[in-house]
Amino acid sequence: MPVLPGPPPVEVHLKRSARARRFSLRVSRLDGKVTLSMPLRAREGEALAFLRGHEGWLRQTLQGMPDSAVRPVGLGSVIPVEGREVLLAPGTGRGIRADEGRLLVPGDPETVGARVAAWLEVLARDRLARASTHYAGLVGRRYVTLALRDTRSRWGSCSPDGRLMYSWRLIMAPPPVLDYVAAHEVAHLVELNHSPAYWAVVSRICPDWQVQRAWLHANGQVLHRLRFQD
């Protein structure tokens, strides 16, 4: 991974793409990750020259991002769980336990982030499976499988053969937001597009979808900025 020297050094991820016809720089609004896309046959030296030529723009863009672009999670952190803020505190025993606005996390403090992420994923699977089954019943369809990922570009997807995929970070959003994403993907079991007919299905099973989508657009970046493990 190349590093742009200077105060401070900037790590740059090179991405070769068959679709790229020229060099391009992108800074993720979610976590500040810098990606330099390049054509398949381009030389790395050319990419680095392009990077140096756009250093001014890159540093200005990075400086304009919030200081808390990435928030490491550990004991003492406050994170949202189903839309409510909870404090991560030391616990006893073997498992994580919720207790009056706190998550009590036993064990090695160095593993708190990873363990909390695993706990959230289990909770997310239960809630998303419940919501997906509910909405699938409303539209008279069945989904084949349900998988969770830590995706950055989308909150969920539905394949043509009925496989649902969601970001487990949805469990940190308020429950109506999670429900909206489940309804959004399940509606694709009826209409695998975003046509007026598709949105009619979404409106029927989730009438307040516009409010929940607006919440995601306004606050989704905050959920992605939480870093649970290195």
Order of alpha helices (4+ residues) and beta strands (2+ residues): beta-beta-beta-beta-beta-alpha-alpha-beta-beta-beta-beta-beta-alpha-beta-beta-beta-alpha-alpha-alpha-beta
